Amino acid sequence: MLSTLSVSQSGLNAAKTAVENISNNIANENTPGYKKRVVQVSELAQMDSQFAGRGVGVDGVYRITSQYMYDKLISENSKVSYYDKLSSMLGSVESVFKETIDSGFTADLNRYYQSVENLRANPSSQVYKTALQNQGKILVESLQNLYSGVEKQQVNEKKELYANVDGVNSILKEIGSINEKIEKYGENNDLLDKRDQLELELSSYVDVSVSRDSGYYELKIGGQTAISTNTDVRTIDVKEEETLQKDKYTFVDNSTIPIPTVYDALKYNKDFTPKIIDANDVVTYKLNNEFEVSVTMGELITMDWDGDGTATTEPVTDSNLTRALVYKINSNPNMKGSITAYNGDYSINASGNKVTKDTQDNYLRIESNTGGIANEFDGRISIEKRDNVTPSIVDSRESIYRNESQSTDPESRVYISIYDKEVTAKSGIIKAQTENLSSNSPNNKFQVYFDKLDAFAQTLGDITDKYIKTGTDAYIYGEAASDESLGVINSVGLFSGSSIKTLKFNDSMVNELTQEKLDYLATMQWNNDLSYDGKGQNVTNPKQKASLSEFFRDLRVTVSADKESVKFLKDTQAGVKMSIQSSYDQLTKVDKDNEMLDLMKFQAAYTANAKIITAIDEMLQTLLGLKR
């Protein structure tokens, strides 16, 4: 009888524990990261074969989870966060390009065209000249506002990136602290729930993989270990790198073995035959369609020709042309602040200075003085061959562009690292930010828009600067194409610059516009065969061509299409995450209905065991009464 009392008491205690657990589950139904608990019970071991049983014991309270489903959830959460952030970023850019019928860049461009047409109809009208001056300035300002609007978004993302990295490091340290408590006090359901919640939060920023085998905890971000041996936390850092732009004006004969031969593009053709540059020929370096320096064959220049520290006066010949041009570029006050020219490759001496071998011409090499995409420049060389006797007679013109395969574009890189090892994030908010802050990233949407705006500005500055008239309403458009063609070059100079930041409207040139120049400018509105590759306009160029209006419209379409494409991917990925989340929540979240059913079940068990104890107590009282 006493053993039966003990069995009932064990059942009473087990039911009491189960009811308390159910109450705890219901109380924490809305607690973030909480996973429902279940009480595991088992039969108490028998002491010997004479007893039917000793009752029930509580083995423990366990949380319900699925590690496989949870790992899939944090993976999909990271992907959703990436697309969500990218969608937000592109939405902000899309708002920058928002236009109405009467406002926006398209309206400003149309008003500029109209002001040209008005002045063309009455070239002597001061009112129309003033209107063109105002519209030209507004056009440049409108373009620059678009560019700065996108730049502001990029600046905001960089600030947020640093804040996000601080948030990631805070989460990593908190996970490390939880692991310390687990090592000290053992695994605790509340600690495990908190750690899971932190891992899920971390996955919004970066892709996370976690190993929890045999009590060994290791967390990796982008494949790099951030937490090892349970408590060793390695924080992440933001790194910024900026590289120089390096333009090389060379031709390279790669067929030479083992060392390719480098030919100076000033003195050799693409087939490696020598150029004939002689008396009166003019070689000009042009920077950003704004500044230029020229060297005339035969002119006397006083400089240090061979690098021995002694300046001498010598005429420019085909044997010292490159060094003469280097000297002119580095002496120009408008150029030396942003670029530096070199005579071929250089070495670094003990003082950290760049040293070139100037005993002979090598090739023209030009570098930006400061690294980064913000210091990008546009340069090219024009050669005008003139008659040896009569300099006014032009025999031919040629443009030389940098060797794309040998030159280096400027780069601004932003990335995260752990212990100076670059972390290549595969998803998450930080991936969306770093790839749109690095100019060399193929996924940088901001840079695509910057490049298109710069291409627009370069073409606008080029075609409104110079032209050659070849017939009635027939022209060779722009300065770059004029530098490659025979004919009388007419200077307009209305716009200058080769990028948004260098674009200028020269309002003083409005007073110099003749009827012929206005007729030429008027053709810009309807010209739909303009190219935007940074080289001379060429109607036979197979690349896509468009008018200025069409090109800008295509840019706006690109922005909207990018936004819609990312929105579709975000919605699709959100659906995948929601499916996994639903299944995972169904397994781990508290269900009130089920809890209430369990509550009734364990209440009934509690009541039944209580009644057995009461019955046994009454029996004992009766037996004790009989004895008396």
Long-range contacts (C-beta under 8 A, 24 or more apart in sequence): 1-616, 1-619, 1-620, 3-51, 3-54, 4-612, 4-616, 5-613, 5-616, 6-54, 6-55, 7-53, 7-54, 7-55, 7-56, 8-55, 8-609, 8-610, 8-612, 8-613, 8-616, 9-55, 9-609, 9-613, 10-44, 10-54, 10-55, 10-56, 10-57, 11-55, 11-56, 11-605, 11-608, 11-609, 12-606, 12-609, 12-610, 12-613, 13-58, 14-39, 14-41, 14-56, 14-57, 14-58, 14-605, 15-602, 15-603, 15-605, 15-606, 15-609, 16-606, 17-58, 17-61, 18-598, 18-602, 18-605, 19-599, 19-602, 19-603, 19-606, 21-61, 22-595, 22-598, 22-599, 22-602, 23-599, 25-590, 25-595, 26-590, 26-592, 26-595, 28-590, 29-589, 29-590, 29-592, 32-197, 33-193, 33-194, 33-196, 33-197, 33-200, 34-193, 34-590, 35-63, 35-64, 35-65, 35-189, 35-193, 35-196, 35-588, 35-589, 36-63, 36-64, 36-588, 36-589, 36-590, 36-591, 36-595, 37-61, 37-62, 37-63, 37-64, 37-189, 38-62, 38-63, 38-64, 61-189, 62-189, 63-189, 63-192, 63-193, 63-588, 64-587, 64-588, 65-196, 65-587, 65-588, 66-584, 66-587, 66-588, 67-212, 69-580, 69-583, 69-584, 69-587, 70-196, 70-584, 71-209, 71-210, 72-580, 73-200, 73-577, 73-580, 73-581, 73-584, 74-199, 74-200, 74-203, 74-208, 75-203, 75-207, 75-427, 76-573, 76-576, 76-577, 76-580, 77-200, 77-203, 77-204, 77-577, 78-203, 78-204, 78-206, 78-207, 78-208, 78-426, 78-427, 78-428, 79-427, 79-573, 79-576, 79-577, 80-570, 80-573, 80-574, 80-577, 81-203, 81-204, 81-205, 81-427, 81-428, 81-429, 82-427, 82-428, 82-429, 82-431, 82-432, 83-432, 83-566, 83-569, 83-570, 83-573, 83-574, 84-429, 84-570, 84-574, 85-429, 85-432, 85-433, 86-432, 86-436, 86-445, 86-566, 86-570, 87-563, 87-566, 87-567, 87-570, 89-153, 89-157, 89-432, 89-436, 89-445, 90-445, 90-559, 90-562, 90-563, 90-566, 91-563, 92-153, 93-149, 93-150, 93-153, 93-445, 93-446, 93-449, 93-559, 93-563, 94-559, 94-560, 94-563, 96-146, 96-149, 96-150, 96-153, 97-146, 97-555, 97-556, 97-559, 99-556, 104-142, 105-142, 105-143, 105-146, 105-552, 106-549, 106-552, 106-553, 108-135, 108-138, 108-139, 108-142, 109-139, 109-548, 109-549, 109-552, 110-549, 111-135, 111-138, 112-136, 112-138, 112-139, 113-524, 113-525, 116-518, 116-521, 116-522, 116-524, 116-525, 117-522, 117-525, 119-510, 119-513, 119-518, 120-515, 120-518, 120-519, 120-521, 120-522, 123-513, 123-514, 123-515, 123-518, 129-510, 129-511, 132-510, 133-505, 133-507, 133-510, 136-494, 136-495, 136-505, 136-507, 136-510, 137-505, 137-507, 139-505, 140-495, 140-503, 140-504, 140-505, 143-453, 143-456, 143-457, 143-500, 143-503, 144-500, 144-501, 144-503, 146-453, 147-450, 147-453, 147-500, 147-501, 150-446, 150-449, 150-450, 150-453, 153-446, 154-436, 154-437, 154-446, 157-433, 157-436, 157-437, 158-414, 158-433, 158-437, 160-433, 161-238, 161-414, 161-430, 161-433, 161-434, 161-437, 162-238, 164-205, 164-429, 164-430, 164-433, 165-236, 165-237, 165-238, 165-416, 165-430, 167-205, 168-202, 168-205, 168-206, 168-221, 168-236, 168-430, 169-235, 169-236, 171-198, 171-201, 171-202, 172-202, 172-219, 172-226, 172-227, 172-233, 172-234, 172-235, 172-236, 173-233, 173-235, 174-198, 175-199, 175-202, 175-219, 175-227, 175-233, 176-227, 176-230, 176-231, 176-232, 176-233, 179-217, 179-227, 179-230, 179-231, 180-230, 180-231, 182-230, 183-230, 183-231, 203-428, 204-428, 204-429, 205-428, 205-429, 205-430, 206-416, 206-423, 206-425, 206-427, 206-428, 206-429, 206-430, 206-431, 207-425, 207-426, 207-427, 207-428, 207-431, 221-418, 221-423, 221-425, 222-416, 222-423, 222-424, 222-425, 222-426, 223-423, 223-424, 224-418, 224-421, 224-423, 225-418, 226-418, 234-418, 234-419, 235-418, 236-416, 236-417, 236-418, 236-423, 237-416, 237-417, 237-418, 238-414, 238-415, 238-416, 239-413, 239-414, 239-415, 239-416, 239-417, 239-422, 240-412, 240-413, 240-414, 241-411, 241-412, 241-413, 241-415, 242-370, 242-371, 242-372, 242-373, 242-410, 242-411, 242-412, 242-413, 243-371, 243-372, 243-408, 243-410, 243-411, 243-413, 244-367, 244-368, 244-370, 244-371, 244-375, 244-408, 244-410, 245-367, 245-368, 245-375, 245-376, 245-377, 245-407, 245-408, 245-409, 245-410, 246-365, 246-366, 246-367, 246-368, 246-407, 246-408, 247-365, 247-366, 247-367, 247-379, 247-402, 247-407, 248-363, 248-364, 248-365, 248-402, 248-403, 248-406, 248-407, 249-363, 249-364, 249-365, 249-366, 249-381, 249-400, 249-402, 249-403, 250-363, 250-403, 250-406, 251-403, 252-403, 252-405, 252-406, 262-362, 262-363, 263-363, 264-322, 264-361, 264-362, 264-363, 264-364, 265-363, 265-364, 265-381, 265-400, 265-403, 266-321, 266-322, 266-325, 266-363, 266-364, 266-381, 266-383, 266-400, 267-318, 267-321, 267-322, 267-361, 275-383, 277-318, 277-321, 277-383, 277-385, 278-318, 278-388, 279-388, 280-386, 280-387, 280-388, 280-391, 281-383, 281-384, 281-385, 281-386, 282-383, 282-384, 282-386, 283-321, 283-325, 283-381, 283-382, 283-383, 284-381, 284-382, 284-383, 284-384, 285-325, 285-328, 285-329, 285-341, 285-364, 285-366, 285-379, 285-380, 285-381, 286-379, 286-380, 286-381, 286-382, 286-479, 287-334, 287-335, 287-338, 287-339, 287-377, 287-378, 287-379, 288-377, 288-378, 288-379, 288-497, 288-498, 288-499, 288-502, 289-378, 289-458, 289-461, 289-462, 289-465, 289-479, 289-496, 289-497, 289-498, 289-502, 290-334, 290-496, 290-497, 290-498, 290-502, 290-504, 291-332, 291-334, 291-335, 293-325, 293-328, 293-329, 293-331, 293-332, 293-335, 294-328, 295-321, 295-324, 295-325, 295-328, 297-321, 301-327, 301-328, 303-327, 304-358, 305-358, 306-358, 306-359, 307-356, 307-357, 307-358, 307-359, 319-360, 319-361, 320-361, 321-361, 322-361, 322-362, 322-363, 322-364, 323-358, 323-361, 325-364, 326-364, 329-366, 337-369, 338-368, 338-369, 338-370, 338-375, 338-377, 339-366, 339-367, 339-368, 339-369, 339-377, 339-379, 340-366, 340-367, 340-369, 341-365, 341-366, 342-366, 342-367, 368-410, 371-410, 371-411, 371-412, 372-410, 372-411, 372-412, 373-410, 373-411, 373-412, 373-439, 373-447, 374-412, 375-410, 376-409, 376-410, 376-499, 378-458, 378-498, 378-499, 378-534, 380-480, 382-483, 382-484, 384-483, 394-486, 396-486, 397-482, 397-483, 397-484, 397-485, 397-486, 398-483, 398-484, 399-480, 399-483, 399-484, 399-535, 399-536, 401-535, 409-440, 410-439, 411-438, 411-439, 411-440, 412-437, 412-438, 412-439, 413-438, 413-439, 413-440, 414-438, 445-562, 448-558, 449-555, 449-558, 449-559, 450-500, 452-532, 452-551, 452-555, 452-558, 453-500, 453-555, 454-498, 454-499, 454-500, 455-532, 455-533, 455-534, 455-551, 456-532, 456-548, 456-551, 456-552, 456-555, 457-497, 457-498, 457-499, 457-500, 457-502, 457-503, 458-497, 458-498, 458-499, 458-532, 458-534, 459-530, 459-531, 459-532, 459-537, 459-548, 459-551, 460-495, 460-503, 460-548, 461-495, 461-496, 461-497, 461-498, 461-503, 462-498, 462-537, 463-524, 463-530, 463-537, 464-492, 464-494, 464-495, 464-521, 464-524, 465-491, 465-492, 465-493, 465-494, 465-495, 465-496, 466-490, 466-491, 466-492, 466-493, 467-492, 467-520, 469-516, 469-520, 473-519, 473-523, 475-520, 475-523, 476-537, 477-527, 477-530, 477-537, 478-536, 478-537, 480-535, 480-536, 480-537, 481-536, 481-537, 481-538, 482-536, 483-536, 484-536, 490-516, 490-517, 490-520, 492-517, 492-520, 492-521, 494-521, 498-534, 524-548, 525-549
